Amino acid sequence: MANEADRAQIHEETFRAASLARTKTATGPEPLVIDGQVCCANCEEPIPEARLKALLGVGLCVHCAEEGETAPAQGKDEEEKEEE
Ligand SMILES: [Zn+2]
């Protein structure tokens, strides 16, 4: 089956591109590779290829990235309001 080899090559190229991009951007955790599929470093869900291409080197799925973005920054505002 040449089909499987082709798919393996596509996965390899995708992950290599992500790894190369990561050395330039180097933000967030490194993605996991499970069965040749690039997966979220947090929940281990596969990251869609469209997201990998849009955000080269991304290591989190959409859900985990959103949680990470909203969580840390908001504590400050609440503290400031209490002081007033
Ligand atoms: Zn995730």
PDB file of the backbone (N, CA, C, O) and the ligand in Angstrom, with CONECT records:
HET     ZN  A 101       1
ATOM      1  N   MET A   1       0.830  -1.207   0.000  1.00  0.00           N
ATOM      2  CA  MET A   1       0.000   0.000   0.000  1.00  0.00           C
ATOM      3  C   MET A   1       0.867   1.261   0.000  1.00  0.00           C
ATOM      4  O   MET A   1       1.436   1.626   1.029  1.00  0.00           O
ATOM      5  N   ALA A   2       0.962   1.899  -1.112  1.00  0.00           N
ATOM      6  CA  ALA A   2       1.737   3.136  -1.190  1.00  0.00           C
ATOM      7  C   ALA A   2       1.022   4.276  -0.461  1.00  0.00           C
ATOM      8  O   ALA A   2       1.635   5.269  -0.069  1.00  0.00           O
ATOM      9  N   ASN A   3      -0.276   4.106  -0.294  1.00  0.00           N
ATOM     10  CA  ASN A   3      -1.085   5.145   0.319  1.00  0.00           C
ATOM     11  C   ASN A   3      -0.609   5.468   1.739  1.00  0.00           C
ATOM     12  O   ASN A   3      -0.532   6.634   2.128  1.00  0.00           O
ATOM     13  N   GLU A   4      -0.298   4.436   2.494  1.00  0.00           N
ATOM     14  CA  GLU A   4       0.129   4.639   3.868  1.00  0.00           C
ATOM     15  C   GLU A   4       1.469   5.376   3.929  1.00  0.00           C
ATOM     16  O   GLU A   4       1.682   6.242   4.777  1.00  0.00           O
ATOM     17  N   ALA A   5       2.356   5.012   3.016  1.00  0.00           N
ATOM     18  CA  ALA A   5       3.660   5.672   2.974  1.00  0.00           C
ATOM     19  C   ALA A   5       3.507   7.155   2.631  1.00  0.00           C
ATOM     20  O   ALA A   5       4.201   8.012   3.177  1.00  0.00           O
ATOM     21  N   ASP A   6       2.584   7.432   1.717  1.00  0.00           N
ATOM     22  CA  ASP A   6       2.324   8.826   1.351  1.00  0.00           C
ATOM     23  C   ASP A   6       1.820   9.621   2.550  1.00  0.00           C
ATOM     24  O   ASP A   6       2.249  10.747   2.804  1.00  0.00           O
ATOM     25  N   ARG A   7       0.898   8.998   3.275  1.00  0.00           N
ATOM     26  CA  ARG A   7       0.348   9.693   4.443  1.00  0.00           C
ATOM     27  C   ARG A   7       1.415   9.930   5.496  1.00  0.00           C
ATOM     28  O   ARG A   7       1.453  10.983   6.132  1.00  0.00           O
ATOM     29  N   ALA A   8       2.283   8.938   5.675  1.00  0.00           N
ATOM     30  CA  ALA A   8       3.361   9.082   6.649  1.00  0.00           C
ATOM     31  C   ALA A   8       4.276  10.233   6.252  1.00  0.00           C
ATOM     32  O   ALA A   8       4.743  10.996   7.098  1.00  0.00           O
ATOM     33  N   GLN A   9       4.521  10.343   4.959  1.00  0.00           N
ATOM     34  CA  GLN A   9       5.405  11.418   4.492  1.00  0.00           C
ATOM     35  C   GLN A   9       4.767  12.787   4.719  1.00  0.00           C
ATOM     36  O   GLN A   9       5.436  13.745   5.105  1.00  0.00           O
ATOM     37  N   ILE A  10       3.466  12.857   4.472  1.00  0.00           N
ATOM     38  CA  ILE A  10       2.759  14.126   4.683  1.00  0.00           C
ATOM     39  C   ILE A  10       2.836  14.537   6.151  1.00  0.00           C
ATOM     40  O   ILE A  10       3.093  15.699   6.465  1.00  0.00           O
ATOM     41  N   HIS A  11       2.612  13.574   7.047  1.00  0.00           N
ATOM     42  CA  HIS A  11       2.702  13.862   8.476  1.00  0.00           C
ATOM     43  C   HIS A  11       4.104  14.323   8.842  1.00  0.00           C
ATOM     44  O   HIS A  11       4.279  15.266   9.613  1.00  0.00           O
ATOM     45  N   GLU A  12       5.097  13.647   8.281  1.00  0.00           N
ATOM     46  CA  GLU A  12       6.485  13.973   8.597  1.00  0.00           C
ATOM     47  C   GLU A  12       6.805  15.401   8.157  1.00  0.00           C
ATOM     48  O   GLU A  12       7.430  16.168   8.889  1.00  0.00           O
ATOM     49  N   GLU A  13       6.363  15.740   6.945  1.00  0.00           N
ATOM     50  CA  GLU A  13       6.628  17.083   6.432  1.00  0.00           C
ATOM     51  C   GLU A  13       5.904  18.144   7.258  1.00  0.00           C
ATOM     52  O   GLU A  13       6.440  19.218   7.528  1.00  0.00           O
ATOM     53  N   THR A  14       4.675  17.817   7.652  1.00  0.00           N
ATOM     54  CA  THR A  14       3.904  18.760   8.455  1.00  0.00           C
ATOM     55  C   THR A  14       4.596  19.026   9.780  1.00  0.00           C
ATOM     56  O   THR A  14       4.726  20.172  10.211  1.00  0.00           O
ATOM     57  N   PHE A  15       5.036  17.957  10.415  1.00  0.00           N
ATOM     58  CA  PHE A  15       5.654  18.132  11.724  1.00  0.00           C
ATOM     59  C   PHE A  15       7.024  18.792  11.603  1.00  0.00           C
ATOM     60  O   PHE A  15       7.420  19.571  12.470  1.00  0.00           O
ATOM     61  N   ARG A  16       7.738  18.484  10.539  1.00  0.00           N
ATOM     62  CA  ARG A  16       9.047  19.114  10.361  1.00  0.00           C
ATOM     63  C   ARG A  16       8.890  20.624  10.154  1.00  0.00           C
ATOM     64  O   ARG A  16       9.660  21.417  10.695  1.00  0.00           O
ATOM     65  N   ALA A  17       7.892  21.004   9.372  1.00  0.00           N
ATOM     66  CA  ALA A  17       7.622  22.424   9.156  1.00  0.00           C
ATOM     67  C   ALA A  17       7.269  23.102  10.476  1.00  0.00           C
ATOM     68  O   ALA A  17       7.711  24.215  10.761  1.00  0.00           O
ATOM     69  N   ALA A  18       6.459  22.401  11.275  1.00  0.00           N
ATOM     70  CA  ALA A  18       6.072  22.957  12.574  1.00  0.00           C
ATOM     71  C   ALA A  18       7.286  23.092  13.482  1.00  0.00           C
ATOM     72  O   ALA A  18       7.422  24.087  14.194  1.00  0.00           O
ATOM     73  N   SER A  19       8.160  22.105  13.460  1.00  0.00           N
ATOM     74  CA  SER A  19       9.344  22.141  14.315  1.00  0.00           C
ATOM     75  C   SER A  19      10.295  23.257  13.902  1.00  0.00           C
ATOM     76  O   SER A  19      10.865  23.954  14.741  1.00  0.00           O
ATOM     77  N   LEU A  20      10.452  23.409  12.597  1.00  0.00           N
ATOM     78  CA  LEU A  20      11.323  24.466  12.096  1.00  0.00           C
ATOM     79  C   LEU A  20      10.781  25.836  12.473  1.00  0.00           C
ATOM     80  O   LEU A  20      11.524  26.715  12.909  1.00  0.00           O
ATOM     81  N   ALA A  21       9.471  26.005  12.298  1.00  0.00           N
ATOM     82  CA  ALA A  21       8.841  27.283  12.638  1.00  0.00           C
ATOM     83  C   ALA A  21       8.980  27.554  14.128  1.00  0.00           C
ATOM     84  O   ALA A  21       9.142  28.696  14.558  1.00  0.00           O
ATOM     85  N   ARG A  22       8.914  26.483  14.902  1.00  0.00           N
ATOM     86  CA  ARG A  22       8.978  26.612  16.351  1.00  0.00           C
ATOM     87  C   ARG A  22      10.326  27.156  16.814  1.00  0.00           C
ATOM     88  O   ARG A  22      10.393  27.887  17.802  1.00  0.00           O
ATOM     89  N   THR A  23      11.382  26.810  16.120  1.00  0.00           N
ATOM     90  CA  THR A  23      12.694  27.317  16.507  1.00  0.00           C
ATOM     91  C   THR A  23      12.770  28.826  16.308  1.00  0.00           C
ATOM     92  O   THR A  23      13.594  29.497  16.929  1.00  0.00           O
ATOM     93  N   LYS A  24      11.913  29.357  15.444  1.00  0.00           N
ATOM     94  CA  LYS A  24      11.887  30.810  15.225  1.00  0.00           C
ATOM     95  C   LYS A  24      10.951  31.500  16.216  1.00  0.00           C
ATOM     96  O   LYS A  24      11.295  32.535  16.788  1.00  0.00           O
ATOM     97  N   THR A  25       9.759  30.917  16.416  1.00  0.00           N
ATOM     98  CA  THR A  25       8.756  31.578  17.259  1.00  0.00           C
ATOM     99  C   THR A  25       8.883  31.132  18.716  1.00  0.00           C
ATOM    100  O   THR A  25       8.898  31.963  19.624  1.00  0.00           O
ATOM    101  N   ALA A  26       8.976  29.815  18.936  1.00  0.00           N
ATOM    102  CA  ALA A  26       9.206  29.236  20.263  1.00  0.00           C
ATOM    103  C   ALA A  26       8.281  29.786  21.329  1.00  0.00           C
ATOM    104  O   ALA A  26       8.740  30.258  22.369  1.00  0.00           O
ATOM    105  N   THR A  27       6.991  29.730  21.082  1.00  0.00           N
ATOM    106  CA  THR A  27       6.027  30.135  22.104  1.00  0.00           C
ATOM    107  C   THR A  27       5.166  28.947  22.494  1.00  0.00           C
ATOM    108  O   THR A  27       4.816  28.129  21.645  1.00  0.00           O
ATOM    109  N   GLY A  28       4.826  28.846  23.759  1.00  0.00           N
ATOM    110  CA  GLY A  28       3.953  27.784  24.235  1.00  0.00           C
ATOM    111  C   GLY A  28       4.659  26.447  24.277  1.00  0.00           C
ATOM    112  O   GLY A  28       5.841  26.342  23.949  1.00  0.00           O
ATOM    113  N   PRO A  29       3.923  25.425  24.683  1.00  0.00           N
ATOM    114  CA  PRO A  29       4.504  24.094  24.813  1.00  0.00           C
ATOM    115  C   PRO A  29       4.748  23.438  23.459  1.00  0.00           C
ATOM    116  O   PRO A  29       4.157  23.831  22.454  1.00  0.00           O
ATOM    117  N   GLU A  30       5.611  22.454  23.442  1.00  0.00           N
ATOM    118  CA  GLU A  30       5.901  21.718  22.219  1.00  0.00           C
ATOM    119  C   GLU A  30       4.786  20.706  21.961  1.00  0.00           C
ATOM    120  O   GLU A  30       4.338  20.044  22.897  1.00  0.00           O
ATOM    121  N   PRO A  31       4.324  20.567  20.705  1.00  0.00           N
ATOM    122  CA  PRO A  31       3.251  19.604  20.423  1.00  0.00           C
ATOM    123  C   PRO A  31       3.729  18.167  20.567  1.00  0.00           C
ATOM    124  O   PRO A  31       4.912  17.874  20.394  1.00  0.00           O
ATOM    125  N   LEU A  32       2.807  17.285  20.881  1.00  0.00           N
ATOM    126  CA  LEU A  32       3.099  15.857  20.939  1.00  0.00           C
ATOM    127  C   LEU A  32       2.871  15.241  19.567  1.00  0.00           C
ATOM    128  O   LEU A  32       2.081  15.757  18.776  1.00  0.00           O
ATOM    129  N   VAL A  33       3.562  14.133  19.279  1.00  0.00           N
ATOM    130  CA  VAL A  33       3.280  13.376  18.062  1.00  0.00           C
ATOM    131  C   VAL A  33       2.843  11.977  18.468  1.00  0.00           C
ATOM    132  O   VAL A  33       3.627  11.203  19.016  1.00  0.00           O
ATOM    133  N   ILE A  34       1.586  11.663  18.193  1.00  0.00           N
ATOM    134  CA  ILE A  34       1.021  10.358  18.530  1.00  0.00           C
ATOM    135  C   ILE A  34       0.565   9.692  17.244  1.00  0.00           C
ATOM    136  O   ILE A  34      -0.304  10.211  16.544  1.00  0.00           O
ATOM    137  N   ASP A  35       1.155   8.533  16.932  1.00  0.00           N
ATOM    138  CA  ASP A  35       0.841   7.797  15.697  1.00  0.00           C
ATOM    139  C   ASP A  35       1.007   8.684  14.454  1.00  0.00           C
ATOM    140  O   ASP A  35       0.219   8.585  13.513  1.00  0.00           O
ATOM    141  N   GLY A  36       2.006   9.527  14.452  1.00  0.00           N
ATOM    142  CA  GLY A  36       2.276  10.359  13.287  1.00  0.00           C
ATOM    143  C   GLY A  36       1.383  11.576  13.180  1.00  0.00           C
ATOM    144  O   GLY A  36       1.460  12.325  12.206  1.00  0.00           O
ATOM    145  N   GLN A  37       0.529  11.778  14.185  1.00  0.00           N
ATOM    146  CA  GLN A  37      -0.398  12.918  14.171  1.00  0.00           C
ATOM    147  C   GLN A  37       0.085  13.936  15.200  1.00  0.00           C
ATOM    148  O   GLN A  37       0.392  13.580  16.337  1.00  0.00           O
ATOM    149  N   VAL A  38       0.150  15.189  14.800  1.00  0.00           N
ATOM    150  CA  VAL A  38       0.545  16.235  15.742  1.00  0.00           C
ATOM    151  C   VAL A  38      -0.616  16.498  16.695  1.00  0.00           C
ATOM    152  O   VAL A  38      -1.733  16.778  16.262  1.00  0.00           O
ATOM    153  N   CYS A  39      -0.344  16.407  17.999  1.00  0.00           N
ATOM    154  CA  CYS A  39      -1.413  16.479  18.996  1.00  0.00           C
ATOM    155  C   CYS A  39      -1.136  17.565  20.025  1.00  0.00           C
ATOM    156  O   CYS A  39       0.003  17.990  20.223  1.00  0.00           O
ATOM    157  N   CYS A  40      -2.206  17.997  20.670  1.00  0.00           N
ATOM    158  CA  CYS A  40      -2.152  19.012  21.707  1.00  0.00           C
ATOM    159  C   CYS A  40      -1.283  18.535  22.873  1.00  0.00           C
ATOM    160  O   CYS A  40      -1.431  17.404  23.336  1.00  0.00           O
ATOM    161  N   ALA A  41      -0.385  19.390  23.343  1.00  0.00           N
ATOM    162  CA  ALA A  41       0.504  19.023  24.445  1.00  0.00           C
ATOM    163  C   ALA A  41      -0.244  18.942  25.766  1.00  0.00           C
ATOM    164  O   ALA A  41       0.256  18.357  26.727  1.00  0.00           O
ATOM    165  N   ASN A  42      -1.427  19.518  25.821  1.00  0.00           N
ATOM    166  CA  ASN A  42      -2.192  19.544  27.065  1.00  0.00           C
ATOM    167  C   ASN A  42      -3.206  18.399  27.143  1.00  0.00           C
ATOM    168  O   ASN A  42      -3.175  17.621  28.097  1.00  0.00           O
ATOM    169  N   CYS A  43      -4.105  18.279  26.158  1.00  0.00           N
ATOM    170  CA  CYS A  43      -5.181  17.285  26.219  1.00  0.00           C
ATOM    171  C   CYS A  43      -4.932  16.108  25.282  1.00  0.00           C
ATOM    172  O   CYS A  43      -5.705  15.150  25.286  1.00  0.00           O
ATOM    173  N   GLU A  44      -3.871  16.160  24.479  1.00  0.00           N
ATOM    174  CA  GLU A  44      -3.476  15.078  23.570  1.00  0.00           C
ATOM    175  C   GLU A  44      -4.491  14.830  22.457  1.00  0.00           C
ATOM    176  O   GLU A  44      -4.469  13.769  21.834  1.00  0.00           O
ATOM    177  N   GLU A  45      -5.375  15.785  22.199  1.00  0.00           N
ATOM    178  CA  GLU A  45      -6.274  15.698  21.048  1.00  0.00           C
ATOM    179  C   GLU A  45      -5.498  16.105  19.798  1.00  0.00           C
ATOM    180  O   GLU A  45      -4.648  16.993  19.865  1.00  0.00           O
ATOM    181  N   PRO A  46      -5.783  15.460  18.643  1.00  0.00           N
ATOM    182  CA  PRO A  46      -5.099  15.846  17.400  1.00  0.00           C
ATOM    183  C   PRO A  46      -5.371  17.306  17.041  1.00  0.00           C
ATOM    184  O   PRO A  46      -6.499  17.786  17.156  1.00  0.00           O
ATOM    185  N   ILE A  47      -4.328  17.999  16.607  1.00  0.00           N
ATOM    186  CA  ILE A  47      -4.485  19.394  16.175  1.00  0.00           C
ATOM    187  C   ILE A  47      -4.767  19.396  14.672  1.00  0.00           C
ATOM    188  O   ILE A  47      -3.997  18.814  13.908  1.00  0.00           O
ATOM    189  N   PRO A  48      -5.859  20.041  14.229  1.00  0.00           N
ATOM    190  CA  PRO A  48      -6.187  20.055  12.800  1.00  0.00           C
ATOM    191  C   PRO A  48      -5.057  20.659  11.973  1.00  0.00           C
ATOM    192  O   PRO A  48      -4.367  21.582  12.405  1.00  0.00           O
ATOM    193  N   GLU A  49      -4.889  20.105  10.762  1.00  0.00           N
ATOM    194  CA  GLU A  49      -3.803  20.555   9.901  1.00  0.00           C
ATOM    195  C   GLU A  49      -3.923  22.040   9.573  1.00  0.00           C
ATOM    196  O   GLU A  49      -2.917  22.737   9.440  1.00  0.00           O
ATOM    197  N   ALA A  50      -5.165  22.518   9.443  1.00  0.00           N
ATOM    198  CA  ALA A  50      -5.394  23.934   9.140  1.00  0.00           C
ATOM    199  C   ALA A  50      -4.819  24.826  10.238  1.00  0.00           C
ATOM    200  O   ALA A  50      -4.243  25.879   9.963  1.00  0.00           O
ATOM    201  N   ARG A  51      -4.987  24.386  11.489  1.00  0.00           N
ATOM    202  CA  ARG A  51      -4.473  25.164  12.624  1.00  0.00           C
ATOM    203  C   ARG A  51      -2.948  25.121  12.646  1.00  0.00           C
ATOM    204  O   ARG A  51      -2.299  26.121  12.953  1.00  0.00           O
ATOM    205  N   LEU A  52      -2.380  23.960  12.319  1.00  0.00           N
ATOM    206  CA  LEU A  52      -0.921  23.836  12.297  1.00  0.00           C
ATOM    207  C   LEU A  52      -0.308  24.750  11.252  1.00  0.00           C
ATOM    208  O   LEU A  52       0.771  25.309  11.447  1.00  0.00           O
ATOM    209  N   LYS A  53      -1.021  24.894  10.132  1.00  0.00           N
ATOM    210  CA  LYS A  53      -0.495  25.753   9.064  1.00  0.00           C
ATOM    211  C   LYS A  53      -0.677  27.227   9.398  1.00  0.00           C
ATOM    212  O   LYS A  53       0.166  28.059   9.061  1.00  0.00           O
ATOM    213  N   ALA A  54      -1.784  27.541  10.062  1.00  0.00           N
ATOM    214  CA  ALA A  54      -2.070  28.936  10.408  1.00  0.00           C
ATOM    215  C   ALA A  54      -1.146  29.421  11.520  1.00  0.00           C
ATOM    216  O   ALA A  54      -0.697  30.567  11.513  1.00  0.00           O
ATOM    217  N   LEU A  55      -0.868  28.534  12.477  1.00  0.00           N
ATOM    218  CA  LEU A  55      -0.019  28.883  13.619  1.00  0.00           C
ATOM    219  C   LEU A  55       1.147  27.910  13.671  1.00  0.00           C
ATOM    220  O   LEU A  55       1.122  26.938  14.426  1.00  0.00           O
ATOM    221  N   LEU A  56       2.153  28.170  12.878  1.00  0.00           N
ATOM    222  CA  LEU A  56       3.266  27.232  12.753  1.00  0.00           C
ATOM    223  C   LEU A  56       3.927  26.982  14.100  1.00  0.00           C
ATOM    224  O   LEU A  56       4.284  27.915  14.820  1.00  0.00           O
ATOM    225  N   GLY A  57       4.083  25.697  14.426  1.00  0.00           N
ATOM    226  CA  GLY A  57       4.735  25.327  15.666  1.00  0.00           C
ATOM    227  C   GLY A  57       3.821  25.325  16.863  1.00  0.00           C
ATOM    228  O   GLY A  57       4.276  25.130  17.990  1.00  0.00           O
ATOM    229  N   VAL A  58       2.521  25.541  16.638  1.00  0.00           N
ATOM    230  CA  VAL A  58       1.581  25.570  17.754  1.00  0.00           C
ATOM    231  C   VAL A  58       1.525  24.209  18.442  1.00  0.00           C
ATOM    232  O   VAL A  58       1.512  23.172  17.777  1.00  0.00           O
ATOM    233  N   GLY A  59       1.493  24.214  19.772  1.00  0.00           N
ATOM    234  CA  GLY A  59       1.503  22.963  20.518  1.00  0.00           C
ATOM    235  C   GLY A  59       0.219  22.686  21.266  1.00  0.00           C
ATOM    236  O   GLY A  59       0.104  21.675  21.960  1.00  0.00           O
ATOM    237  N   LEU A  60      -0.751  23.580  21.130  1.00  0.00           N
ATOM    238  CA  LEU A  60      -2.026  23.409  21.828  1.00  0.00           C
ATOM    239  C   LEU A  60      -3.175  23.421  20.831  1.00  0.00           C
ATOM    240  O   LEU A  60      -3.106  24.093  19.801  1.00  0.00           O
ATOM    241  N   CYS A  61      -4.247  22.667  21.143  1.00  0.00           N
ATOM    242  CA  CYS A  61      -5.455  22.723  20.330  1.00  0.00           C
ATOM    243  C   CYS A  61      -6.171  24.058  20.609  1.00  0.00           C
ATOM    244  O   CYS A  61      -5.764  24.823  21.483  1.00  0.00           O
ATOM    245  N   VAL A  62      -7.230  24.315  19.856  1.00  0.00           N
ATOM    246  CA  VAL A  62      -7.955  25.580  19.987  1.00  0.00           C
ATOM    247  C   VAL A  62      -8.450  25.781  21.426  1.00  0.00           C
ATOM    248  O   VAL A  62      -8.308  26.863  21.995  1.00  0.00           O
ATOM    249  N   HIS A  63      -9.027  24.730  21.999  1.00  0.00           N
ATOM    250  CA  HIS A  63      -9.644  24.847  23.322  1.00  0.00           C
ATOM    251  C   HIS A  63      -8.604  25.170  24.393  1.00  0.00           C
ATOM    252  O   HIS A  63      -8.809  26.064  25.214  1.00  0.00           O
ATOM    253  N   CYS A  64      -7.499  24.448  24.381  1.00  0.00           N
ATOM    254  CA  CYS A  64      -6.471  24.659  25.403  1.00  0.00           C
ATOM    255  C   CYS A  64      -5.796  26.009  25.220  1.00  0.00           C
ATOM    256  O   CYS A  64      -5.442  26.657  26.205  1.00  0.00           O
ATOM    257  N   ALA A  65      -5.612  26.441  23.983  1.00  0.00           N
ATOM    258  CA  ALA A  65      -5.004  27.743  23.728  1.00  0.00           C
ATOM    259  C   ALA A  65      -5.896  28.856  24.246  1.00  0.00           C
ATOM    260  O   ALA A  65      -5.409  29.828  24.823  1.00  0.00           O
ATOM    261  N   GLU A  66      -7.206  28.718  24.043  1.00  0.00           N
ATOM    262  CA  GLU A  66      -8.145  29.736  24.519  1.00  0.00           C
ATOM    263  C   GLU A  66      -8.157  29.791  26.045  1.00  0.00           C
ATOM    264  O   GLU A  66      -8.203  30.874  26.630  1.00  0.00           O
ATOM    265  N   GLU A  67      -8.114  28.640  26.679  1.00  0.00           N
ATOM    266  CA  GLU A  67      -8.091  28.605  28.142  1.00  0.00           C
ATOM    267  C   GLU A  67      -6.827  29.278  28.674  1.00  0.00           C
ATOM    268  O   GLU A  67      -6.864  30.009  29.664  1.00  0.00           O
ATOM    269  N   GLY A  68      -5.717  29.018  28.003  1.00  0.00           N
ATOM    270  CA  GLY A  68      -4.445  29.608  28.435  1.00  0.00           C
ATOM    271  C   GLY A  68      -4.418  31.105  28.258  1.00  0.00           C
ATOM    272  O   GLY A  68      -3.785  31.816  29.040  1.00  0.00           O
ATOM    273  N   GLU A  69      -5.110  31.600  27.220  1.00  0.00           N
ATOM    274  CA  GLU A  69      -5.102  33.035  26.956  1.00  0.00           C
ATOM    275  C   GLU A  69      -5.984  33.799  27.938  1.00  0.00           C
ATOM    276  O   GLU A  69      -5.651  34.916  28.334  1.00  0.00           O
ATOM    277  N   THR A  70      -7.100  33.205  28.329  1.00  0.00           N
ATOM    278  CA  THR A  70      -8.055  33.935  29.164  1.00  0.00           C
ATOM    279  C   THR A  70      -7.717  33.825  30.651  1.00  0.00           C
ATOM    280  O   THR A  70      -8.048  34.728  31.419  1.00  0.00           O
ATOM    281  N   ALA A  71      -7.081  32.764  31.063  1.00  0.00           N
ATOM    282  CA  ALA A  71      -6.894  32.519  32.490  1.00  0.00           C
ATOM    283  C   ALA A  71      -5.977  33.512  33.219  1.00  0.00           C
ATOM    284  O   ALA A  71      -6.427  34.129  34.185  1.00  0.00           O
ATOM    285  N   PRO A  72      -4.702  33.699  32.799  1.00  0.00           N
ATOM    286  CA  PRO A  72      -3.779  34.418  33.689  1.00  0.00           C
ATOM    287  C   PRO A  72      -4.016  35.922  33.773  1.00  0.00           C
ATOM    288  O   PRO A  72      -3.802  36.508  34.834  1.00  0.00           O
ATOM    289  N   ALA A  73      -4.450  36.564  32.694  1.00  0.00           N
ATOM    290  CA  ALA A  73      -4.451  38.022  32.627  1.00  0.00           C
ATOM    291  C   ALA A  73      -5.559  38.656  33.456  1.00  0.00           C
ATOM    292  O   ALA A  73      -5.449  39.830  33.812  1.00  0.00           O
ATOM    293  N   GLN A  74      -6.620  37.926  33.776  1.00  0.00           N
ATOM    294  CA  GLN A  74      -7.795  38.571  34.354  1.00  0.00           C
ATOM    295  C   GLN A  74      -7.726  38.755  35.870  1.00  0.00           C
ATOM    296  O   GLN A  74      -8.487  39.546  36.427  1.00  0.00           O
ATOM    297  N   GLY A  75      -6.843  38.051  36.529  1.00  0.00           N
ATOM    298  CA  GLY A  75      -6.746  38.192  37.983  1.00  0.00           C
ATOM    299  C   GLY A  75      -6.392  39.602  38.415  1.00  0.00           C
ATOM    300  O   GLY A  75      -6.859  40.067  39.455  1.00  0.00           O
ATOM    301  N   LYS A  76      -5.581  40.282  37.640  1.00  0.00           N
ATOM    302  CA  LYS A  76      -5.115  41.630  38.003  1.00  0.00           C
ATOM    303  C   LYS A  76      -6.263  42.627  38.120  1.00  0.00           C
ATOM    304  O   LYS A  76      -6.344  43.387  39.085  1.00  0.00           O
ATOM    305  N   ASP A  77      -7.162  42.613  37.114  1.00  0.00           N
ATOM    306  CA  ASP A  77      -8.265  43.565  37.100  1.00  0.00           C
ATOM    307  C   ASP A  77      -9.111  43.445  38.360  1.00  0.00           C
ATOM    308  O   ASP A  77      -9.519  44.447  38.947  1.00  0.00           O
ATOM    309  N   GLU A  78      -9.364  42.226  38.760  1.00  0.00           N
ATOM    310  CA  GLU A  78     -10.208  42.008  39.938  1.00  0.00           C
ATOM    311  C   GLU A  78      -9.532  42.554  41.200  1.00  0.00           C
ATOM    312  O   GLU A  78     -10.187  43.134  42.066  1.00  0.00           O
ATOM    313  N   GLU A  79      -8.243  42.363  41.286  1.00  0.00           N
ATOM    314  CA  GLU A  79      -7.511  42.866  42.462  1.00  0.00           C
ATOM    315  C   GLU A  79      -7.540  44.390  42.521  1.00  0.00           C
ATOM    316  O   GLU A  79      -7.696  44.977  43.591  1.00  0.00           O
ATOM    317  N   GLU A  80      -7.389  45.022  41.362  1.00  0.00           N
ATOM    318  CA  GLU A  80      -7.386  46.472  41.320  1.00  0.00           C
ATOM    319  C   GLU A  80      -8.738  47.055  41.728  1.00  0.00           C
ATOM    320  O   GLU A  80      -8.809  48.085  42.398  1.00  0.00           O
ATOM    321  N   LYS A  81      -9.814  46.373  41.309  1.00  0.00           N
ATOM    322  CA  LYS A  81     -11.156  46.849  41.643  1.00  0.00           C
ATOM    323  C   LYS A  81     -11.405  46.788  43.155  1.00  0.00           C
ATOM    324  O   LYS A  81     -12.074  47.651  43.723  1.00  0.00           O
ATOM    325  N   GLU A  82     -10.865  45.772  43.778  1.00  0.00           N
ATOM    326  CA  GLU A  82     -11.099  45.641  45.219  1.00  0.00           C
ATOM    327  C   GLU A  82     -10.389  46.744  46.000  1.00  0.00           C
ATOM    328  O   GLU A  82     -10.838  47.139  47.076  1.00  0.00           O
ATOM    329  N   GLU A  83      -9.305  47.228  45.465  1.00  0.00           N
ATOM    330  CA  GLU A  83      -8.549  48.270  46.177  1.00  0.00           C
ATOM    331  C   GLU A  83      -9.272  49.616  46.175  1.00  0.00           C
ATOM    332  O   GLU A  83      -9.097  50.414  47.096  1.00  0.00           O
ATOM    333  N   GLU A  84     -10.083  49.874  45.148  1.00  0.00           N
ATOM    334  CA  GLU A  84     -10.746  51.166  45.041  1.00  0.00           C
ATOM    335  C   GLU A  84     -11.830  51.421  46.087  1.00  0.00           C
ATOM    336  O   GLU A  84     -12.452  52.483  46.085  1.00  0.00           O
TER     337      GLU A  84
HETATM  338 ZN    ZN A 101      -5.890  20.630  23.935  1.00  0.00          ZN2+
END
